[in-house]
Amino acid sequence: MSLYAELLPIALKAVDKARDLILGGTPGAVRFKGDRDMVSELDHAVEDAVRTLLSRVTPDIGFLGEEQGTTGPDSDLRWVFDPIDGTANLLHGIPLCAVSLALVAGKRPVLGVIDLPFLDSRYAAVAGEGAKCDGHPICVSGVDSLADAAVSIGDYAVGHGSAEKNKLRLAVTGLLAGRAQRVRMFGSAAIDLAWLAHGHTDAVIILSNRPWDVAAGVIIAQEAGAIVVDQDGTPHTPDSGATIATSPGIAKEVLHLLREAAAESNEP
């Protein structure tokens, strides 16, 4: 058993803790981190609990959380955690939100767990050992045409510079509307990538790359057979500007569409 596989039960225990807090709590007070970007008391409570647990059980592994940043040792291994991916959904009573925990070695996610508390499902993967949902192996779809594909897209940008950033996002949406079978926006990058891994969707276009949002989903999608790249088709890393994940059969079509959208929106 690999070191990463040995750490999976610890990751599952940490996500159990997060799930219980979410299902047993309420959002509490809400404040704005920026324009239309909210964080709740529950986000902080979940992150605090998981950070405390993991720092006690794995003191030699660093920790990066969305809400409170980095703590612990500056080591090659780091837990990367989003306590509630989809806070806006949660605040609106929409059950599409997720707990997302990854273990990153250097610049590569090597373990990921995504739990969907209100949908009662959990995804997990360890590098080299495949991806599972609720303990059962999963794989990406075999779709080979964008016309037959359901494609999920990340949220539109908000805050400073959002109008400029959304030019590309809107161009992508417009092209997909004319070519894909269906376009979906779930409001959670973790769900986007987990459902791609499970074959529920066929491609994911997220034109951002925040580690707590995507690290767990990237390893789960890769272990399920997805191709995960940056917007220009180069391998995905923490330094990538976007997170593009697809079933192998439509990867070229999706990347071609992105190039068209970039030209249409005057992106470099």
N, C-alpha and C positions, 0 to 999 in steps of 0.2 A: 504494500500500500504506500502511495506517495505521501510526502509531507502534507501536500494540499488536501488530499483525501482524508488524512487524519484530522485536519482542522474543520472538515465539513460538519461533524456533529456539534462542534462549538458554534459554528455559524448558524446552524439550525436552531440551537437553543436561544441564541441572541434574537433571532427573528421570531421565535415563539414569544419571547418577552414583548417585543414590539407589537405583535399581532394582538396579544391579550390586552395591552394598554389601549390600543385603538378600538377594539371591540367593546371594551368595558368603560370607555371614557367619552368625553364630549370635547369638541374643539376648544372650548374656553375662549378667553380673550384673543382677539385677532388684531395684529398690527400690520402696517404696510412696510415692506423692505424697499419698495420703489413704486414706480407707476404701475398700478394694478397687479402688484406682486405681493402676495400675502403670506404671512406665517402665523400659525396659531400656537397657543400654549401647549396643545397636544404634540405638535411637531417637536417642540423643545423638550417636553417630558419624555417622549420616546427616544430622542437622541441621547439625552442624559442617561437614561436607563441602560441603553445598549453600550454606550461609551464606557460606563462604569463597569458593566459586566465583562466586556472584552479586555479592558485595561487590567482587570484583576486576573482573568483566566489566561490571557496571552500578553503579559507585560512587555515582551520583547518585540511586539508588533505595533507599529504606529497606527494612528486612527485619523481619518479625515471625514468629518461630517458636514453636511450642507449648511447647517445653521450656526455652528460654532467653530468651524475650521479644524486645524490640525493640533493634535496633542500626542503625547507619547514619544518614544524614541524615533530618531531619524534613521530608520532601518530600510533595507531593501524591500521588506514586506510591509504592507499597509492595508488596513481595513478601510473601505470607502463606503459610506453609508448615507442613504437618503431615508429619513424616518417616515415621511409620507410623500411619495411622488404622486402629485395630483391633488395638492391641497385645495386648489380652487374647486375641483370636483367635489371633494369632501364637504366643503363649506356650502355647496349648493345641493347637498343630498344626493349626489350622483355616485354610485358605488364603484366607479372606475378610479381606484387609487391603489398604491402598492407600497410595500416595504421593500427596499432594495439594498442588499449588502453584497459587496464584492471583496475579494482578497486580491490585491494587485502586487505582483512581483516585478520590481523595476518599473517598466512602463507597460506591462502586460497583465490583464486580468487573468487569473488562474483558477478562480472559484467564484461562483455567483449563486445567490439565492434571492428569488423574488417571490413575495407572498402577496396574494390578493385577498385581504381579510374579508371583504364583504361578498366575494364570489367563492370563497372557500376552496381556493386552489393555490398550489405552491409549485414553483419551478426551481430546479437546482442543476448545477453542472460543475464538474471539476475537469480541468484541462486533461485531455486524452482519455476521458472516461465517458463521454457522451452526455446528453441532456435528458432530464426527466421532468415529468409533471406528476405530482402526487405518487412518486415512486415508479411510474411507468415510462419507458423510453419514448422519446418523441423525435420527430425529424421535420424538416421544412417540406413544403409542398413540392410537387414535381411540375408545376405550371411552366410552360415554355413560351408564353405569349403575353405581352402586357395587356392585350385586349381581354384576356381571361383572368386577369389578376385583380385582387383587392389590395390597394396600396394605402397604408396609413402614413400620415404626415404629422410632423411636430407642430406645436403651437406657433402661431404668429408671434413676432417680436413685440414687446411692449417697452416703454421707457425711452430714454434718450436715444435718438438715432433709429427708432423703430420704423419710421416711414421709409427710410432708405433701405434698411434690412429687409423690409417686407416686399420690396420690389421683386426680389428673386423668389421669395416664398409664393407670392401671388402669381408670378409667371409659371412656377412649377405647378401650382394648383390648376391654372388654366390649361396647361398642356395635358396634365393627367385627366382632366375632365373630358377631354376629347379622345383619349386613347385607352385609359384603364377601364376595366369592367366597373369598378367602384373605387371611390376615394373616401377615406375615413380619417377623422381626427379624434383620438380617444382622450387626449389631454394628459397622458402619462407616457414618458419615454420607456419606462420599465415595462408597461403593458404592451406598447408597440413591439418591443423586441421579443418579449416572451411569447406573444401570440404569433409572431412570425416564426419563431422556433417551433411552435406547435402546429404550424400549417394552417392556422386560421386566416392569416393574411399572407401575402406573397412578397411584399417589399415594404421597407420602412425608409422614409426620407426625413431625417432630422437635421435641420440646417444649423446645428449647434453641437457642442461636444463637452458638456459639463460632466466631470467624472462621476459624481454621485448619481446623476441621472442615467448614465449609460453603461458604466463598467460591468455591473452584474449582467445586464441584458446582452452585452457584447459577447461574453464568454458562453452564455447559454445559447445564443443564436449560432455562434461558431461551432459549438459542440453538436448542435442539431443539423449542421451542414450548410449554414448560410454563408454567403460571401459578405464580409463586412469591410468597407473601405471608406476613404475620404471622398469628398465631392469629385475630385479629379481621378478617382480610381486607384490611387495609391493605397497601400495597406493602412488600416486604421490604427492610430496611436493616440495617446492623450493629447498630443500636439495638433491633431487633425482639426480642421475648422468645422467639419460636419460628420454626421454618423449615418452612413448609407448602408443598409443591410438588405439583401435580397436572396430569394431562391436562385440557385445557379442558373436556371434556364432563362431568366429575364434580366440578368445583371447588365449585359451589354445594352439592352433597350433602355433600362433605367438611366444608365450613365450617359447615353446619347441624349435622352430627354433633358437631363440636367445641363448638358452643354448647350442645348438649344435655349433653355430657360435663361442661362447666364448671358448668352448673346442677346436675347430679347430684352433683358433687364439692364444691359450694359455693364454686367459684372465682369471683372478682369478674369 
